[in-house]
């Protein structure tokens, strides 16, 4: 067995798919299947139970997956140290971000990065917040970009920016022309909210409870774009990060009102594993995100 074989096996398991695991390593599905077969012959046991869809790991297969991940992490760490000595800005940076990180601005940030470092690449995927944390914890990505980032024994947080939350309403709503309001102005309002399991929803609910304000939830969504669309058609009001609605305010489809007493803030940050040794390439990408402040929020 060699490192490439271990990596193919781990990617097949991670994706629960031979085809996707093969694609992640730029090999054919047949080659990935043969790699797993060779490992099973080497250990003399079945590692993958193919009788189930999707396949499941046998206890031996799970033990191999956990052990091989540690081996790969150690190998990647050694490679990182060697490249750091040469300060070589090359290779892949794997990033997972929540959906509300704007596609346009994130793409521009990636383009700027690859323009400065043409030998480097960025692989970006958009996930729900809990999936971003899972991807970072499982070493599937190098960096995660989330709102309300939470440090832990396993994760570090690098702050990126803070965004002021505002009331968002239809331009003809009774509050649309107010300069500023408190949350008490929302008593009894029909409200378009985030799903209950999202941190941003919990923060808004906490603020309303502290002020003894009761609203009427008319709809719940898991993304900002759909909330904006519901507010645009007059379904209710909402509270969103101000940068997310600048385009709509400029075109006149939405209105925003400043919230005071209390002011609500949404922090945005980068999460990474505590033991993660950044490659020079990943370090430069973090530097670009935190110093250029080009990472805006769109949807």
C-alpha distance (Angstrom), angle and dihedral (degrees) to the residues before:
residue distance angle dihedral
X1 . . .
X2 3.79 . .
X3 3.78 134.7 .
X4 3.80 92.7 -95.1
X5 3.80 90.8 55.7
X6 3.81 91.6 50.5
X7 3.79 90.5 49.4
X8 3.81 92.6 50.1
X9 3.81 90.8 49.8
X10 3.81 93.1 49.7
X11 3.80 92.3 47.7
X12 3.81 92.0 48.8
X13 3.80 89.1 52.4
X14 3.81 94.1 43.2
X15 3.81 92.8 51.8
X16 3.83 93.0 36.2
X17 3.78 85.2 -135.4
X18 3.78 134.1 97.0
X19 3.81 91.5 -152.8
X20 3.81 95.4 50.6
X21 3.79 92.3 42.5
X22 3.79 89.0 51.7
X23 3.80 92.3 48.1
X24 3.81 90.8 51.2
X25 3.80 88.0 59.9
X26 3.80 98.4 37.4
X27 3.80 93.8 -116.1
X28 3.79 132.0 119.8
X29 3.80 121.9 -92.5
X30 3.81 87.9 -116.5
X31 3.81 90.5 55.4
X32 3.81 90.9 50.7
X33 3.80 91.2 49.4
X34 3.79 91.1 49.6
X35 3.82 90.6 50.1
X36 3.79 90.8 56.9
X37 3.81 91.3 45.3
X38 3.82 90.5 53.0
X39 3.79 90.6 51.6
X40 3.80 91.3 50.1
X41 3.80 90.4 51.0
X42 3.80 90.1 47.8
X43 3.82 93.0 54.3
X44 3.80 94.7 33.2
X45 3.82 92.1 -131.6
X46 3.78 138.4 93.5
X47 3.79 111.5 -98.9
X48 3.81 100.0 178.0
X49 3.82 125.0 43.4
X50 3.80 101.8 -145.1
X51 3.81 94.0 179.0
X52 3.80 90.0 83.9
X53 3.82 127.2 67.2
X54 2.91 112.8 -108.1
X55 3.78 93.5 23.4
X56 3.79 121.0 -112.6
X57 3.79 131.2 -148.4
X58 3.76 122.7 -110.1
X59 3.84 115.2 -130.8
X60 3.82 87.2 -98.1
X61 3.80 90.4 49.6
X62 3.81 91.0 51.6
X63 3.81 91.1 49.6
X64 3.81 89.5 51.2
X65 3.79 92.0 48.8
X66 3.79 94.0 51.4
X67 3.80 93.1 45.0
X68 3.79 95.7 44.4
X69 3.81 90.8 50.7
X70 3.81 89.0 57.4
X71 3.81 90.5 48.9
X72 3.81 92.1 49.7
X73 3.79 92.1 47.2
X74 3.80 90.1 52.1
X75 3.82 91.6 48.3
X76 3.80 91.4 48.4
X77 3.80 89.6 49.0
X78 3.82 91.5 53.4
X79 3.79 90.9 48.3
X80 3.79 89.4 49.3
X81 3.80 91.9 53.8
X82 3.79 92.2 48.8
X83 3.80 92.9 48.6
X84 3.79 90.1 45.7
X85 3.78 89.6 60.0
X86 3.80 88.8 55.9
X87 3.84 93.0 38.4
X88 3.77 87.9 -136.4
X89 3.83 111.8 175.1
X90 3.78 99.8 -154.0
X91 3.78 141.2 108.3
X92 3.80 133.3 50.6
X93 3.82 131.3 -40.0
X94 3.81 111.7 -160.8
X95 3.80 114.2 -151.4
X96 3.80 132.9 -179.8
X97 3.82 119.1 -168.1
X98 3.77 137.2 180.0
X99 3.79 115.6 -104.1
X100 3.80 92.6 -108.2
X101 3.79 92.1 69.0
X102 3.80 101.0 101.1
X103 3.77 116.7 -107.2
X104 3.79 92.7 -147.4
X105 3.79 97.7 49.6
X106 3.79 95.0 38.9
X107 3.80 89.4 51.0
X108 3.79 90.1 50.5
X109 3.79 90.5 49.9
X110 3.81 90.4 51.0
X111 3.79 91.0 48.4
X112 3.81 91.3 50.9
X113 3.79 89.7 50.1
X114 3.80 94.9 49.6
X115 3.80 90.7 44.5
X116 3.80 89.4 56.8
X117 3.81 92.8 41.7
X118 3.82 107.8 29.4
X119 3.81 93.2 177.8
X120 3.81 91.4 58.6
X121 3.80 128.6 84.2
X122 3.81 133.7 -163.8
X123 3.79 122.7 -148.8
X124 3.81 109.4 -161.3
X125 3.80 129.1 -174.3
X126 3.80 130.2 175.4
X127 3.81 118.6 -133.9
X128 3.80 141.5 162.4
X129 3.82 112.0 -88.2
X130 3.81 95.5 -102.2
X131 3.80 90.3 50.1
X132 3.82 90.8 52.0
X133 3.81 89.4 55.2
X134 3.81 90.3 47.2
X135 3.80 91.9 50.3
X136 3.82 91.8 51.3
X137 3.81 94.3 44.2
X138 3.80 91.4 48.6
X139 3.82 92.1 49.0
X140 3.81 90.1 -119.0
X141 3.83 89.3 129.8
X142 3.79 134.7 23.8
X143 3.80 96.8 -137.7
X144 3.78 137.7 21.8
X145 3.81 125.2 -159.3
X146 3.80 113.7 -153.9
X147 3.77 142.3 152.2
X148 3.82 119.3 -111.5
X149 3.83 89.6 16.2
X150 3.81 113.1 -152.0
X151 3.79 121.8 -150.3
X152 3.80 118.7 -148.6
X153 3.77 141.7 167.4
X154 3.79 86.9 -79.0
X155 3.82 101.7 36.0
X156 3.80 138.0 57.8
X157 3.81 124.6 -157.0
X158 3.80 127.6 -142.2
X159 3.85 111.7 -167.3
X160 3.80 115.3 -129.5
X161 3.79 107.1 173.8
X162 3.80 145.2 -37.8
X163 3.80 123.6 -125.1
X164 3.77 127.2 -156.6
X165 3.80 115.3 -125.7
X166 3.81 118.2 -134.2
X167 3.77 138.5 -175.1
X168 3.80 109.3 -99.2
X169 3.81 119.8 -159.0
X170 3.79 144.5 150.9
X171 3.83 111.5 -76.0
X172 3.83 89.5 -114.7
X173 3.80 95.3 50.8
X174 3.81 115.8 121.4
X175 3.83 91.4 -113.7
X176 3.81 96.5 45.0
X177 3.80 96.0 98.3
X178 3.81 97.3 44.0
X179 3.80 114.7 114.5
X180 3.80 93.1 -144.1
X181 3.79 138.6 -10.9
X182 3.79 140.2 -171.7
X183 3.80 122.2 -127.3
X184 3.82 88.2 -103.4
X185 3.83 87.1 74.3
X186 3.81 87.1 67.9
X187 3.80 95.1 63.2
X188 3.82 107.9 137.2
X189 3.82 94.6 -0.5
X190 3.80 121.7 146.5
X191 3.79 104.1 -111.9
X192 3.81 134.1 -160.4
X193 3.79 105.0 -149.7
X194 3.77 143.6 -176.5
X195 3.80 121.4 -102.9
X196 3.79 112.7 -78.5
X197 3.80 95.1 -114.7
X198 3.83 95.1 58.9
X199 3.80 118.9 98.9
X200 3.80 92.9 -133.8
X201 3.83 89.4 58.4
X202 3.79 91.2 50.3
X203 3.81 91.4 50.6
X204 3.82 92.4 50.5
X205 3.82 91.6 46.4
X206 3.80 90.7 49.3
X207 3.80 91.2 52.9
X208 3.81 92.0 49.8
X209 3.80 92.5 48.2
X210 3.79 92.1 50.5
X211 3.82 88.5 55.7
X212 3.83 93.6 41.7
X213 3.80 89.5 -121.6
X214 3.80 118.2 156.6
X215 3.81 120.4 -158.2
X216 3.81 132.2 -179.5
X217 3.80 111.6 -118.5
X218 3.82 107.1 -144.5
X219 3.80 98.3 170.4
X220 3.81 140.4 4.4
X221 3.80 125.9 -153.0
X222 3.79 136.9 174.9
X223 3.81 96.9 -135.9
X224 3.78 139.6 49.6
X225 3.80 96.0 -128.5
X226 3.81 93.6 62.6
X227 3.81 91.5 44.8
X228 3.80 89.7 54.1
X229 3.79 91.3 50.7
X230 3.82 91.3 51.3
X231 3.80 91.6 50.1
X232 3.83 91.0 47.4
X233 3.82 90.9 60.2
X234 3.79 91.9 48.7
X235 3.81 99.8 -105.0
X236 3.79 91.5 137.6
X237 3.78 144.0 -64.5
X238 3.79 128.8 -72.3
X239 3.80 143.4 -172.5
X240 3.81 114.8 -120.1
X241 3.82 139.5 159.3
X242 3.81 107.7 -82.0
X243 3.84 96.5 -126.8
X244 3.80 90.5 58.2
X245 3.80 93.6 65.8
X246 3.81 103.2 37.8
X247 3.80 93.3 105.1
X248 3.81 93.0 50.7
X249 3.79 92.5 46.7
X250 3.81 90.2 51.4
X251 3.81 91.8 51.3
X252 3.80 92.2 44.6
X253 3.81 98.6 -119.4
X254 3.82 93.4 115.3
X255 3.80 136.9 27.2
X256 3.79 128.1 -149.6
X257 3.79 131.1 -155.0
X258 3.79 125.3 -163.4
X259 3.81 115.4 -112.9
X260 3.78 117.0 -139.8
X261 3.79 133.4 177.7
X262 2.92 93.9 49.3
X263 3.77 112.1 25.8
X264 3.80 112.1 -154.6
X265 3.81 120.2 -144.7
X266 3.80 130.2 -170.0
X267 3.82 112.2 -154.1
X268 3.79 119.9 -152.1
X269 3.79 121.0 -158.4
X270 3.78 149.1 159.4
X271 3.80 120.1 -109.4
X272 3.80 125.3 -161.0
X273 3.78 137.7 164.2
X274 3.80 116.5 -81.3
X275 3.80 93.1 -126.1
X276 3.78 93.9 41.8
X277 3.80 112.5 128.3
X278 3.80 106.7 -153.5
X279 3.75 118.2 -134.4
X280 3.82 112.3 -132.2
X281 3.81 85.6 -106.3
X282 3.81 94.2 55.1
X283 3.79 90.0 43.9
X284 3.80 91.4 54.5
X285 3.80 91.0 48.8
X286 3.82 91.0 52.6
X287 3.79 88.7 47.9
X288 3.80 90.8 53.2
X289 3.82 92.7 49.8
X290 3.79 95.4 47.6
X291 3.80 100.2 39.0
X292 3.80 104.5 35.7
X293 3.82 93.7 46.1
X294 3.79 88.2 -153.2
X295 3.77 91.4 134.0
X296 3.79 103.8 104.3
X297 3.77 130.3 170.3
X298 3.78 120.7 -113.5
X299 3.76 115.3 160.5
